[in-house]
């Protein structure tokens, strides 16, 4: 695992409330404060925007005293805005019970339908809007971490405004906004919990060192049966990020809400034929798309890149391809790498790589040593953009785009079989998102964890020797 190397920092400011310990992370150039029972709100001298959204924008002070880091643009079923507490809290409590799911209890002899339903609840909990419900579920299941967050609110350590532990996607949005400079908070390069359960014995967390989100399940860390009982992050092979206390960044939603999240879809919804397949109209997640793939994402309205994402069928998948044979793009800025992870970025990422591959070919007469026409044509993005099923607008999906395919389709897998819908392997798939110029983001379809991998690799270097896979995607709408 090749994680971008960055210095860990953080100092502790302790505050003890009964049995609950609270730690706040601050930059290293600040003096260590005396223990306190209160934490200042973000930009306390600035009047907060209102709970109905009046005066709110990303970066402003929220009605709960945090910093607004997300605006959905219109009312959603969960509200419109998300704000985050301006510091990290280290709460003296583990995530929860180490066996059994917070959604549906595991039982001996359960059938595949029950297991698939529980896996769907776990995958669904990744998305925006689900942090509050998952935190409530954690509390109902006696999670020490969630109960500790509840305690620091009722005790007045932070404002008692309905803060919850963010979902996987909510926390990632905060991380990206922070790294892009759109919001400011006293957040350090340390591991941060989410409220999203990955599997019965594992929960998601995010390294604020580089943005990677982990569960450490499925052998990522050998002989690691659960992470729900840890207070300190593990050491990852290939990374110089030292183990550090697990933290929480409380989040809350506000603003007008509209509609509901809707019922849980069953697998019968997936790969169904209809007007979406024949005309590209009235498309819903799970439908067969116009190019023979499956609709895995609906933005809800027209975006600059389109509205729907269709992941290609198994017949378009390719195997044993490197992301590149050397650096294939001019060095990207830190901001461009963050932006290149987003939904809607895959097509642009792919075009950049394809254009650069064409440029490399012009250098071949000058005896470029590290490439050849054959090698350049085998770049993952170049192959992903090739014609398939009569369509020529395919691209290598971005990190967040491919994650939608994993979230929607991977929960129904039985053992090591291919997913019933989409026929995805449980191995690694390339994305088009550059990590640091030498590695690129990939996704492990066993459980949707995403890692950076050396761009020249054709398969994972350790464990079961699985070739890296490429599954194209297209946007329309």
Sine and cosine of phi, psi and omega as CSV:
sin_phi,cos_phi,sin_psi,cos_psi,sin_omega,cos_omega
0.00,0.00,0.81,-0.58,-0.08,-1.00
-0.93,-0.37,1.00,-0.10,0.01,-1.00
-0.99,-0.13,0.64,-0.77,0.00,-1.00
-0.85,0.52,0.76,-0.65,-0.08,-1.00
-0.99,0.12,0.85,-0.53,-0.01,-1.00
-0.57,-0.82,0.59,-0.80,-0.07,-1.00
-0.91,0.42,0.76,-0.65,0.09,-1.00
-0.98,0.19,0.68,-0.73,0.08,-1.00
-0.64,-0.77,0.27,-0.96,0.04,-1.00
0.49,-0.87,0.64,-0.77,0.13,-0.99
-0.82,-0.57,0.41,-0.91,-0.08,-1.00
-0.99,-0.17,0.69,-0.73,0.17,-0.99
-0.85,-0.52,0.96,-0.29,-0.14,-0.99
-1.00,0.02,0.60,-0.80,0.14,-0.99
-0.58,-0.81,0.84,-0.54,-0.09,-1.00
-0.95,-0.30,0.80,-0.60,0.06,-1.00
-0.87,-0.50,0.99,-0.13,-0.04,-1.00
0.86,0.50,-0.85,-0.53,-0.03,-1.00
-1.00,-0.02,-0.02,1.00,-0.07,-1.00
-0.98,-0.20,0.86,-0.50,0.04,-1.00
-1.00,-0.09,0.67,-0.74,-0.01,-1.00
-0.84,-0.54,0.76,-0.65,0.06,-1.00
-0.80,-0.59,0.70,-0.71,0.02,-1.00
-0.91,-0.41,0.73,-0.68,0.01,-1.00
-1.00,-0.04,0.69,-0.73,0.01,-1.00
-0.69,-0.72,0.36,-0.93,0.02,-1.00
-0.87,0.49,0.44,-0.90,-0.09,-1.00
-0.93,0.37,-0.34,0.94,-0.04,-1.00
-1.00,0.07,0.08,1.00,0.07,-1.00
-0.99,-0.10,0.57,-0.82,0.05,-1.00
-0.93,0.37,0.45,-0.89,0.05,-1.00
-0.97,0.25,0.84,-0.55,-0.05,-1.00
-0.99,0.15,0.33,-0.94,0.11,-0.99
-0.95,0.32,0.46,-0.89,0.05,-1.00
-0.80,0.60,0.64,-0.77,-0.07,-1.00
-0.62,-0.78,0.35,-0.94,0.05,-1.00
-0.96,-0.27,0.26,0.97,0.04,-1.00
-0.61,-0.79,0.45,-0.89,0.02,-1.00
-0.78,-0.62,0.79,-0.61,-0.04,-1.00
-0.91,0.42,0.54,-0.84,0.04,-1.00
-0.99,0.17,0.22,-0.98,-0.03,-1.00
-0.92,0.39,0.74,-0.67,0.08,-1.00
0.71,0.70,0.86,0.52,-0.13,-0.99
-0.85,0.53,-0.37,0.93,-0.02,-1.00
-0.99,0.16,-0.15,0.99,-0.02,-1.00
-0.98,-0.20,0.73,-0.68,0.01,-1.00
-0.92,0.40,0.75,-0.66,0.00,-1.00
-0.95,0.32,0.42,-0.91,0.11,-0.99
-0.96,0.29,0.16,-0.99,-0.14,-0.99
-1.00,-0.01,0.36,-0.93,-0.07,-1.00
-0.92,0.39,-0.34,0.94,0.06,-1.00
-1.00,0.08,0.02,1.00,0.04,-1.00
0.98,-0.18,-0.13,0.99,-0.01,-1.00
-0.87,0.50,0.82,-0.57,0.03,-1.00
0.98,0.20,0.14,0.99,-0.07,-1.00
-1.00,-0.02,0.64,-0.77,0.14,-0.99
-0.41,-0.91,0.30,-0.95,0.01,-1.00
-0.87,0.50,0.80,-0.60,-0.03,-1.00
0.97,-0.22,-0.26,0.97,-0.02,-1.00
-0.99,0.13,0.25,-0.97,0.07,-1.00
-0.97,0.24,0.78,-0.63,-0.03,-1.00
-0.99,0.13,0.21,-0.98,-0.03,-1.00
-0.91,0.42,-0.32,0.95,0.04,-1.00
-1.00,-0.05,0.03,1.00,0.00,-1.00
1.00,-0.04,0.11,0.99,0.06,-1.00
-0.99,-0.10,-0.32,-0.95,0.04,-1.00
-0.90,-0.43,0.76,-0.65,0.00,-1.00
-0.95,0.30,0.84,-0.54,-0.05,-1.00
-0.86,-0.50,-0.09,1.00,0.00,-1.00
-0.51,-0.86,0.71,-0.70,0.10,-0.99
-0.79,-0.62,0.91,-0.41,-0.03,-1.00
-0.94,0.35,-0.23,0.97,0.02,-1.00
1.00,-0.02,-0.36,0.93,0.03,-1.00
-0.31,-0.95,0.31,-0.95,-0.01,-1.00
-0.87,0.49,0.69,-0.72,0.09,-1.00
-0.91,-0.43,0.05,-1.00,-0.02,-1.00
-0.90,0.45,-0.41,0.91,-0.03,-1.00
-0.98,-0.20,-0.07,1.00,-0.09,-1.00
0.79,-0.61,-0.42,-0.91,0.01,-1.00
-0.78,-0.63,-0.57,0.82,-0.11,-0.99
-0.90,-0.44,0.45,-0.89,0.16,-0.99
-0.82,-0.57,0.72,-0.70,0.11,-0.99
-0.83,-0.55,0.47,-0.88,-0.04,-1.00
-0.86,-0.52,0.59,-0.81,0.11,-0.99
-0.89,0.45,0.66,-0.75,-0.18,-0.98
-0.97,0.26,0.02,1.00,0.06,-1.00
-0.69,-0.72,0.32,-0.95,0.12,-0.99
-1.00,0.05,0.57,-0.82,0.05,-1.00
-0.91,-0.42,0.70,-0.71,0.16,-0.99
-0.97,-0.26,0.94,-0.34,-0.07,-1.00
-0.98,-0.21,0.71,-0.70,-0.07,-1.00
-0.97,0.23,0.96,0.26,0.02,-1.00
-0.23,-0.97,0.60,-0.80,0.05,-1.00
-0.99,0.16,0.21,-0.98,-0.09,-1.00
-0.89,0.46,-0.66,0.75,-0.01,-1.00
0.26,-0.96,-0.24,-0.97,0.00,-1.00
-0.85,0.52,0.66,-0.75,-0.11,-0.99
-1.00,0.10,-0.18,0.98,0.08,-1.00
-0.75,-0.66,0.51,-0.86,-0.01,-1.00
1.00,0.08,0.57,-0.82,-0.03,-1.00
-1.00,0.03,0.46,-0.89,0.09,-1.00
-0.98,0.21,-0.17,0.99,-0.06,-1.00
-0.99,-0.13,-0.82,0.58,0.03,-1.00
-0.67,-0.74,0.79,-0.61,-0.04,-1.00
-0.93,0.37,0.63,-0.77,0.04,-1.00
-0.97,0.24,0.60,-0.80,0.04,-1.00
-0.71,-0.71,0.51,-0.86,0.00,-1.00
-0.91,0.42,0.69,-0.72,0.04,-1.00
0.97,0.24,0.28,0.96,-0.01,-1.00
-0.90,0.43,0.56,-0.83,-0.03,-1.00
-1.00,0.08,0.15,-0.99,-0.10,-0.99
-0.91,0.43,-0.48,0.88,0.01,-1.00
-0.92,0.39,-0.66,0.75,0.02,-1.00
-0.92,0.40,-0.69,0.73,0.02,-1.00
-0.89,0.46,-0.68,0.73,0.00,-1.00
-0.89,0.45,-0.62,0.78,0.01,-1.00
-0.90,0.43,-0.66,0.75,0.03,-1.00
-0.92,0.40,-0.68,0.74,0.04,-1.00
-0.88,0.48,-0.61,0.79,0.03,-1.00
-0.89,0.45,-0.68,0.74,0.03,-1.00
-0.87,0.49,-0.63,0.78,0.00,-1.00
-0.93,0.36,-0.67,0.74,0.02,-1.00
-0.93,0.36,-0.65,0.76,-0.01,-1.00
-0.89,0.46,-0.56,0.83,-0.05,-1.00
-0.92,0.40,-0.17,0.99,0.06,-1.00
-0.91,0.42,-0.54,0.84,-0.33,-0.94
-0.98,0.18,0.22,-0.97,0.06,-1.00
-0.85,0.53,0.67,-0.74,0.04,-1.00
0.99,-0.11,-0.21,0.98,-0.08,-1.00
-0.99,-0.13,-0.07,1.00,-0.02,-1.00
-0.88,0.48,-0.68,0.73,-0.04,-1.00
-0.90,0.44,-0.75,0.66,-0.02,-1.00
-0.90,0.44,-0.64,0.77,-0.01,-1.00
-0.93,0.38,-0.61,0.79,0.05,-1.00
-0.89,0.45,-0.67,0.75,0.05,-1.00
-0.89,0.46,-0.61,0.80,0.04,-1.00
-0.92,0.38,-0.61,0.79,0.07,-1.00
-0.88,0.48,-0.70,0.72,0.01,-1.00
-0.88,0.48,-0.69,0.73,0.00,-1.00
-0.89,0.47,-0.46,0.89,0.01,-1.00
-0.99,-0.11,0.16,0.99,0.10,-0.99
0.98,0.21,0.45,0.89,0.01,-1.00
-0.88,0.47,0.87,-0.50,0.04,-1.00
-0.86,0.51,-0.57,0.82,-0.02,-1.00
-0.92,0.40,-0.75,0.66,-0.02,-1.00
-0.92,0.38,-0.60,0.80,0.04,-1.00
-0.92,0.39,-0.57,0.82,0.04,-1.00
-0.92,0.39,-0.63,0.77,0.05,-1.00
-0.90,0.43,-0.64,0.77,0.06,-1.00
-0.88,0.48,-0.63,0.77,-0.04,-1.00
-0.92,0.40,-0.68,0.73,-0.04,-1.00
-0.93,0.36,-0.35,0.94,0.08,-1.00
-0.98,0.18,-0.75,0.66,-0.02,-1.00
-0.93,0.38,-0.39,0.92,0.02,-1.00
-1.00,0.04,-0.11,0.99,0.06,-1.00
1.00,0.07,0.19,0.98,0.05,-1.00
-0.92,0.39,-0.66,0.75,0.17,-0.99
-0.81,-0.58,0.24,-0.97,-0.03,-1.00
-0.85,0.52,0.64,-0.77,0.00,-1.00
-1.00,0.04,0.99,0.17,-0.16,-0.99
-0.80,-0.60,0.40,0.92,0.04,-1.00
0.98,0.21,0.59,0.80,0.03,-1.00
-0.94,0.33,0.56,-0.83,0.04,-1.00
-0.69,-0.73,0.17,-0.99,0.05,-1.00
-0.99,0.13,0.82,-0.57,-0.12,-0.99
-0.92,0.39,0.44,-0.90,0.12,-0.99
-0.95,0.32,0.13,-0.99,0.02,-1.00
-0.82,0.57,-0.76,0.65,-0.05,-1.00
-0.95,0.31,-0.56,0.83,0.04,-1.00
-0.89,0.46,-0.69,0.72,-0.01,-1.00
-0.93,0.38,-0.59,0.80,0.01,-1.00
-0.92,0.40,-0.60,0.80,0.07,-1.00
-0.88,0.47,-0.67,0.74,0.04,-1.00
-0.89,0.46,-0.73,0.68,0.00,-1.00
-0.84,0.54,-0.73,0.68,-0.03,-1.00
-0.90,0.43,-0.67,0.74,0.02,-1.00
-0.89,0.46,-0.61,0.79,0.02,-1.00
-0.91,0.41,-0.75,0.67,-0.04,-1.00
-0.93,0.37,-0.46,0.89,0.06,-1.00
-0.99,0.15,-0.08,1.00,0.01,-1.00
0.98,0.20,0.28,0.96,-0.02,-1.00
-0.99,0.13,-0.38,0.93,0.05,-1.00
-0.70,-0.71,0.41,-0.91,0.04,-1.00
-0.82,-0.57,0.70,-0.72,0.04,-1.00
-0.37,-0.93,0.28,-0.96,-0.01,-1.00
-1.00,0.01,0.91,0.41,-0.02,-1.00
-0.96,-0.28,0.77,-0.64,-0.03,-1.00
-0.99,-0.17,0.16,-0.99,0.00,-1.00
-0.99,0.15,0.98,0.21,-0.06,-1.00
-0.64,-0.77,0.26,-0.96,0.02,-1.00
-0.96,0.28,0.60,-0.80,-0.07,-1.00
-0.75,-0.66,0.76,-0.65,0.01,-1.00
-0.95,0.30,0.49,-0.87,0.28,-0.96
-0.92,-0.38,0.13,-0.99,0.06,-1.00
-0.99,-0.10,0.16,0.99,-0.08,-1.00
-1.00,-0.03,0.85,-0.53,0.09,-1.00
-0.99,0.14,0.72,-0.69,0.02,-1.00
-1.00,-0.02,-0.81,0.59,0.09,-1.00
-0.67,-0.74,0.05,-1.00,-0.14,-0.99
-0.82,0.57,-0.55,0.84,-0.08,-1.00
-0.95,-0.32,0.14,0.99,-0.08,-1.00
-0.69,-0.73,0.53,-0.85,0.08,-1.00
-0.77,-0.64,0.40,-0.92,-0.02,-1.00
-0.99,0.17,0.60,-0.80,0.20,-0.98
-0.63,-0.78,0.27,-0.96,-0.05,-1.00
-0.80,-0.60,0.70,-0.71,0.11,-0.99
-0.99,0.10,0.90,-0.43,0.06,-1.00
-0.98,0.18,0.15,0.99,0.18,-0.98
-0.96,0.29,-0.68,0.74,-0.09,-1.00
-0.60,-0.80,0.00,1.00,0.06,-1.00
1.00,-0.04,-0.06,1.00,0.00,-1.00
-0.92,0.40,0.66,-0.75,0.04,-1.00
-0.93,-0.38,0.75,-0.66,-0.13,-0.99
-0.80,-0.60,0.31,-0.95,0.35,-0.94
-0.81,-0.58,-0.36,0.93,-0.04,-1.00
0.91,0.41,0.35,0.94,0.04,-1.00
-1.00,0.05,0.05,-1.00,0.10,-1.00
0.82,0.58,0.63,0.78,0.12,-0.99
0.99,0.14,0.09,1.00,0.07,-1.00
-0.84,0.54,-0.68,0.74,0.21,-0.98
-0.89,-0.46,0.92,-0.40,-0.07,-1.00
-0.85,0.53,0.58,-0.81,0.07,-1.00
0.82,0.57,0.72,0.70,-0.03,-1.00
-0.85,-0.53,1.00,0.09,-0.19,-0.98
-0.95,0.32,-0.32,0.95,0.01,-1.00
-0.30,-0.95,0.42,-0.91,0.16,-0.99
-0.87,-0.50,0.07,1.00,-0.02,-1.00
-0.96,0.29,-0.18,0.98,-0.05,-1.00
-0.94,-0.34,0.23,0.97,-0.07,-1.00
-0.99,-0.12,0.50,-0.86,0.13,-0.99
-0.94,-0.34,-0.19,0.98,-0.03,-1.00
-0.74,-0.68,0.63,-0.77,0.00,-1.00
-0.93,0.37,0.48,-0.88,0.03,-1.00
-0.99,0.17,0.23,-0.97,0.10,-0.99
-1.00,0.06,0.79,-0.61,0.02,-1.00
-0.99,-0.14,0.74,-0.67,0.02,-1.00
-0.88,0.48,0.71,-0.70,0.01,-1.00
1.00,0.03,-0.02,1.00,-0.01,-1.00
-0.87,-0.49,0.55,-0.83,0.10,-1.00
-0.98,-0.19,0.30,0.96,0.09,-1.00
-0.97,0.25,0.89,-0.45,-0.05,-1.00
-0.97,0.24,0.50,-0.86,0.11,-0.99
-0.81,0.59,0.64,-0.77,-0.04,-1.00
-0.57,-0.82,0.37,-0.93,0.02,-1.00
-0.86,0.52,0.66,-0.75,0.07,-1.00
-0.95,0.31,0.66,-0.75,-0.06,-1.00
-0.82,-0.57,0.11,-0.99,0.07,-1.00
-0.73,-0.69,0.68,-0.74,0.19,-0.98
-0.93,-0.38,0.97,-0.24,-0.02,-1.00
-0.88,0.47,0.59,-0.81,-0.02,-1.00
-0.73,-0.69,0.47,-0.88,0.12,-0.99
-0.61,-0.79,0.46,-0.89,0.04,-1.00
-0.95,-0.32,0.46,-0.89,0.03,-1.00
-0.37,-0.93,0.06,-1.00,-0.06,-1.00
0.99,-0.13,0.21,-0.98,-0.03,-1.00
-0.88,0.47,0.67,-0.74,0.08,-1.00
-0.93,-0.36,0.38,-0.93,-0.02,-1.00
-0.51,-0.86,0.71,-0.71,0.04,-1.00
0.95,0.30,-0.30,-0.95,0.01,-1.00
-0.61,-0.79,0.19,-0.98,-0.05,-1.00
-0.95,0.33,-0.37,0.93,0.03,-1.00
1.00,0.02,0.20,-0.98,-0.04,-1.00
-0.95,0.30,0.36,-0.93,0.06,-1.00
-0.95,0.31,0.80,-0.60,0.02,-1.00
-0.96,0.27,0.53,-0.85,0.10,-1.00
-1.00,-0.09,0.20,-0.98,-0.03,-1.00
-0.91,0.42,-0.29,0.96,0.04,-1.00
-0.93,0.38,-0.27,0.96,0.04,-1.00
-0.96,0.28,-0.37,0.93,-0.15,-0.99
-1.00,0.06,0.59,-0.81,0.03,-1.00
0.86,0.50,0.58,0.81,0.05,-1.00
-1.00,-0.07,0.64,-0.77,-0.05,-1.00
-1.00,0.02,0.52,-0.85,0.01,-1.00
-0.02,-1.00,-0.44,-0.90,-0.05,-1.00
-0.91,0.42,-0.44,0.90,0.04,-1.00
-0.89,0.45,-0.69,0.73,-0.02,-1.00
-0.93,0.36,-0.57,0.82,-0.09,-1.00
-1.00,0.04,-0.53,0.85,-0.09,-1.00
-0.69,-0.72,-0.05,1.00,-0.04,-1.00
0.96,0.28,0.32,0.95,-0.03,-1.00
-0.94,-0.35,0.44,-0.90,0.08,-1.00
0.80,0.59,0.72,0.69,-0.06,-1.00
-0.99,0.13,0.63,-0.78,0.08,-1.00
-0.75,-0.67,0.42,-0.91,0.04,-1.00
-0.84,0.55,0.77,-0.64,-0.03,-1.00
0.97,-0.22,-0.30,0.95,0.01,-1.00
-0.94,0.33,0.46,-0.89,0.24,-0.97
-0.92,0.39,0.70,-0.72,0.00,-1.00
-1.00,-0.04,0.10,-0.99,-0.03,-1.00
-0.87,0.49,-0.44,0.90,-0.04,-1.00
-0.99,-0.15,0.20,0.98,0.05,-1.00
1.00,0.01,0.06,1.00,0.05,-1.00
-1.00,-0.08,-0.36,-0.93,-0.02,-1.00
-0.84,-0.55,0.70,-0.72,0.06,-1.00
-0.96,0.29,0.86,-0.51,-0.04,-1.00
-0.90,-0.44,-0.09,1.00,-0.02,-1.00
-0.43,-0.90,0.68,-0.73,0.10,-1.00
-0.77,-0.64,0.90,-0.44,-0.01,-1.00
-0.94,0.33,-0.24,0.97,0.02,-1.00
1.00,-0.03,-0.36,0.93,0.03,-1.00
-0.34,-0.94,0.21,-0.98,-0.04,-1.00
-0.91,0.42,0.74,-0.67,0.06,-1.00
-0.90,-0.44,0.09,-1.00,0.00,-1.00
-0.88,0.48,-0.46,0.89,-0.03,-1.00
-0.99,-0.13,-0.13,0.99,-0.08,-1.00
0.77,-0.64,-0.47,-0.88,0.03,-1.00
-0.73,-0.68,-0.64,0.77,-0.08,-1.00
-0.94,-0.34,0.50,-0.86,0.14,-0.99
-0.90,-0.43,0.80,-0.60,0.03,-1.00
-0.91,-0.42,0.87,-0.49,0.04,-1.00
-1.00,0.05,0.67,-0.74,-0.13,-0.99
-0.91,0.42,0.40,-0.92,0.07,-1.00
-0.95,0.32,0.22,-0.98,-0.02,-1.00
-0.82,0.57,-0.54,0.84,-0.04,-1.00
-0.89,0.45,-0.33,0.94,0.01,-1.00
-1.00,-0.07,-0.08,1.00,-0.04,-1.00
-0.96,0.30,0.59,-0.81,0.07,-1.00
-0.80,-0.60,0.38,-0.92,-0.18,-0.98
-0.74,-0.68,0.41,-0.91,0.13,-0.99
0.89,0.45,0.67,0.74,0.02,-1.00
-0.92,-0.38,0.65,-0.76,0.15,-0.99
-0.98,0.17,0.38,-0.93,0.12,-0.99
-0.92,0.40,-0.59,0.81,0.02,-1.00
-0.25,-0.97,0.17,-0.99,0.09,-1.00
-0.98,-0.20,-0.10,0.99,0.15,-0.99
-0.20,-0.98,-0.16,-0.99,0.08,-1.00
-0.86,0.51,0.85,-0.52,-0.10,-1.00
-0.97,-0.24,-0.09,1.00,0.04,-1.00
-0.75,-0.66,0.46,-0.89,0.17,-0.99
-0.83,0.55,0.46,-0.89,-0.07,-1.00
-0.83,0.56,0.80,-0.60,-0.01,-1.00
-1.00,0.01,0.54,-0.84,0.08,-1.00
-0.95,0.31,0.29,-0.96,0.03,-1.00
-0.86,0.52,-0.64,0.77,0.03,-1.00
-0.91,0.42,-0.66,0.75,0.00,-1.00
-0.90,0.44,-0.57,0.82,0.03,-1.00
-0.93,0.37,-0.61,0.80,0.07,-1.00
-0.91,0.41,-0.75,0.67,-0.02,-1.00
-0.89,0.45,-0.50,0.86,-0.02,-1.00
-0.96,0.29,-0.10,1.00,0.06,-1.00
-1.00,0.06,-0.31,0.95,-0.27,-0.96
-0.96,0.26,0.33,-0.94,0.18,-0.98
-0.91,0.43,0.75,-0.66,-0.07,-1.00
0.99,-0.16,-0.15,0.99,-0.06,-1.00
-1.00,-0.07,-0.25,0.97,-0.10,-0.99
-0.87,0.50,-0.68,0.73,-0.02,-1.00
-0.90,0.44,-0.69,0.72,0.02,-1.00
-0.91,0.41,-0.70,0.72,0.05,-1.00
-0.83,0.55,-0.73,0.68,-0.06,-1.00
-0.90,0.44,-0.68,0.74,0.01,-1.00
-0.88,0.47,-0.64,0.77,0.01,-1.00
-0.87,0.49,-0.68,0.73,-0.03,-1.00
-0.94,0.34,-0.69,0.73,0.00,-1.00
-0.89,0.45,-0.68,0.73,0.03,-1.00
-0.89,0.46,-0.63,0.77,0.00,-1.00
-0.94,0.33,-0.57,0.82,0.07,-1.00
-0.89,0.46,-0.64,0.77,0.05,-1.00
-0.90,0.43,-0.61,0.79,0.05,-1.00
-0.90,0.45,-0.68,0.73,0.02,-1.00
-0.86,0.51,-0.58,0.82,-0.01,-1.00
-0.91,0.42,-0.50,0.87,0.03,-1.00
-0.94,0.35,-0.33,0.94,0.00,-1.00
-1.00,0.05,-0.21,0.98,-0.10,-0.99
-0.86,0.51,-0.63,0.78,0.05,-1.00
-0.86,0.51,-0.39,0.92,0.03,-1.00
-1.00,0.00,0.30,0.95,0.12,-0.99
0.90,0.44,0.77,0.64,0.14,-0.99
-0.87,0.50,0.80,-0.60,-0.19,-0.98
-0.99,0.16,-0.55,0.84,-0.19,-0.98
-1.00,-0.06,-0.02,1.00,-0.04,-1.00
-0.68,-0.73,0.31,-0.95,0.13,-0.99
-0.60,-0.80,0.29,-0.96,0.01,-1.00
-0.80,0.60,-0.65,0.76,-0.01,-1.00
-0.91,0.42,-0.68,0.73,-0.01,-1.00
-0.91,0.41,-0.68,0.73,-0.02,-1.00
-0.89,0.46,-0.63,0.77,-0.01,-1.00
-0.93,0.36,-0.27,0.96,0.00,-1.00
-1.00,-0.10,0.14,0.99,0.17,-0.99
-0.82,0.57,0.65,-0.76,-0.04,-1.00
-0.83,0.56,-0.70,0.71,-0.03,-1.00
-0.92,0.38,-0.60,0.80,0.01,-1.00
-0.89,0.45,-0.71,0.70,0.00,-1.00
-0.93,0.37,-0.59,0.81,0.01,-1.00
-0.90,0.43,-0.44,0.90,-0.05,-1.00
-1.00,0.03,0.02,1.00,-0.02,-1.00
-0.96,0.28,0.34,-0.94,0.02,-1.00
-0.89,0.45,0.66,-0.75,0.09,-1.00
-0.45,-0.89,0.69,-0.72,-0.02,-1.00
0.83,0.56,0.48,0.88,0.03,-1.00
0.99,0.14,0.09,1.00,0.00,-1.00
-0.92,-0.40,0.57,-0.82,-0.06,-1.00
-0.86,-0.51,0.19,0.98,-0.05,-1.00
-0.97,-0.26,0.43,0.90,0.05,-1.00
-0.96,0.29,0.42,-0.91,0.10,-1.00
-0.54,-0.84,0.24,-0.97,0.10,-1.00
-0.99,0.15,0.87,-0.48,-0.11,-0.99
-0.91,0.42,0.48,-0.88,0.08,-1.00
-0.95,0.30,0.11,-0.99,0.02,-1.00
-0.81,0.58,-0.77,0.64,-0.05,-1.00
-0.96,0.28,-0.52,0.85,0.03,-1.00
-0.92,0.40,-0.73,0.69,0.00,-1.00
-0.91,0.41,-0.52,0.85,0.02,-1.00
-0.88,0.47,-0.53,0.85,0.05,-1.00
-0.91,0.42,-0.63,0.77,0.05,-1.00
-0.90,0.44,-0.67,0.74,0.01,-1.00
-0.91,0.41,-0.70,0.71,-0.03,-1.00
-0.88,0.47,-0.64,0.77,-0.07,-1.00
-0.99,0.16,-0.50,0.87,-0.21,-0.98
-0.92,-0.39,-0.39,0.92,-0.18,-0.98
-0.98,0.19,-0.30,0.95,-0.12,-0.99
-0.93,0.37,-0.36,0.93,-0.12,-0.99
-1.00,-0.04,0.03,1.00,-0.02,-1.00
-0.90,0.43,0.62,-0.78,0.11,-0.99
-0.94,-0.35,0.90,-0.44,0.00,-1.00
0.86,0.52,-0.78,-0.62,-0.02,-1.00
-0.98,-0.18,0.22,0.98,0.00,-1.00
-0.95,0.30,0.27,-0.96,0.11,-0.99
-0.93,0.37,0.43,-0.90,0.04,-1.00
-0.90,0.43,0.66,-0.75,0.00,-1.00
-0.84,0.55,-0.65,0.76,0.06,-1.00
-0.97,-0.23,0.82,-0.57,0.02,-1.00
1.00,-0.04,-0.37,0.93,0.05,-1.00
0.83,0.55,0.75,0.66,0.04,-1.00
-1.00,0.06,0.68,-0.73,0.13,-0.99
-0.95,0.31,0.26,-0.97,0.04,-1.00
-1.00,0.01,0.12,0.99,-0.05,-1.00
-1.00,0.05,-0.45,-0.90,-0.11,-0.99
-0.99,-0.14,0.70,-0.71,0.07,-1.00
-0.87,-0.49,0.70,-0.71,0.06,-1.00
-0.94,0.33,0.55,-0.84,0.26,-0.96
-0.94,-0.34,0.13,-0.99,0.03,-1.00
-1.00,-0.04,0.11,0.99,-0.10,-0.99
-1.00,0.01,0.85,-0.53,0.03,-1.00
-0.97,0.25,0.65,-0.76,0.02,-1.00
-1.00,-0.07,-0.81,0.59,-0.01,-1.00
-0.49,-0.87,0.34,0.94,-0.01,-1.00
1.00,-0.03,-0.37,0.93,0.03,-1.00
-0.89,-0.47,-0.40,0.92,0.08,-1.00
-0.82,-0.57,0.31,-0.95,0.00,-1.00
-0.69,-0.72,0.37,-0.93,-0.03,-1.00
-0.97,0.26,0.66,-0.75,0.13,-0.99
-0.76,-0.65,0.25,-0.97,0.01,-1.00
-0.79,-0.61,0.73,-0.68,0.01,-1.00
-1.00,-0.05,0.94,-0.35,-0.13,-0.99
-0.98,0.17,0.07,1.00,0.14,-0.99
-0.93,0.37,-0.63,0.78,-0.06,-1.00
-0.53,-0.85,0.13,0.99,0.08,-1.00
0.98,0.18,0.16,0.99,0.12,-0.99
-0.91,0.42,0.56,-0.83,-0.02,-1.00
-0.86,-0.51,0.72,-0.69,-0.06,-1.00
-0.74,-0.67,0.40,-0.92,0.16,-0.99
-1.00,0.04,0.64,-0.77,-0.02,-1.00
-0.73,-0.68,0.56,-0.83,0.02,-1.00
-0.83,0.56,0.77,-0.64,-0.15,-0.99
-0.89,0.47,-0.41,0.91,-0.08,-1.00
-1.00,0.05,-0.12,0.99,-0.02,-1.00
-0.95,0.33,0.56,-0.83,0.09,-1.00
-0.97,-0.26,-0.20,0.98,0.01,-1.00
-0.29,-0.96,0.20,-0.98,0.00,-1.00
-0.93,0.37,0.61,-0.79,-0.17,-0.99
-1.00,0.10,-0.23,0.97,-0.04,-1.00
-0.66,-0.75,0.21,-0.98,-0.03,-1.00
0.95,0.32,-0.44,-0.90,0.05,-1.00
-0.88,0.48,0.80,-0.59,-0.10,-0.99
-0.97,0.23,1.00,0.01,-0.02,-1.00
-0.97,-0.25,0.76,-0.65,0.05,-1.00
-0.95,0.32,0.53,-0.85,0.10,-0.99
-0.94,0.33,0.66,-0.76,-0.08,-1.00
-0.93,-0.37,0.39,-0.92,0.02,-1.00
-0.77,-0.64,0.86,-0.50,0.05,-1.00
-0.83,-0.55,0.94,-0.35,-0.04,-1.00
-0.91,0.41,0.23,-0.97,0.05,-1.00
-0.58,-0.81,0.37,-0.93,0.09,-1.00
-0.65,-0.76,0.43,-0.91,0.03,-1.00
-0.90,-0.44,0.58,-0.81,0.07,-1.00
-0.42,-0.91,0.05,-1.00,0.04,-1.00
0.70,-0.72,0.00,0.00,0.00,0.00
